[in-house]
């Protein structure tokens, strides 16, 4: 049902606007004066929209511009000096932390960044963005990004994942 209501425009971008909301309102079968849909339908629509945003941010390297001049969100890439990280899984009882190398990302680190340069949020230096942990199966949040990077590193037929350079 949602794929019929929310669809891509001619350029391939997801277009969610008044027309799509009206189509969803009509397809839900409610009459004038009643509540628009149910809570589960609303949750499903919002979840679908955000899953599509995560998908295009990871796969197509989109920069998501949030409405109401809230800023931009994108996947950022930094290149560390030695490419190593602290491996917490190898630490045993009373042992020191070891440094390991990320072979699937060639030592690069990725994170989801909130760019506040185009935002009109008052006192924006007081705010910090912490992305949703998400899940690897649904391809959302930090876990979805980590799974996509590992999949790109393990599959010889796809190019390595690249983010926006910081």
Buried (B, 14 or more C-beta within 10 A) or exposed (E): EBEEBBEEEEEEEBEBEEEBBEBBEEBBEEEEEEEEBEEEBEEBBEEBBBBBBBBBBBEEEBEEBEEEEBBBBBBBBEEEEEBEBEEEEEEEEEEEEEEBEBEBBEBBBBBBBBBBEEBEEEEEEEEEEEBEEBEBEBBBBBBBBBBBBBEBBEEEEEEEBBBEEE
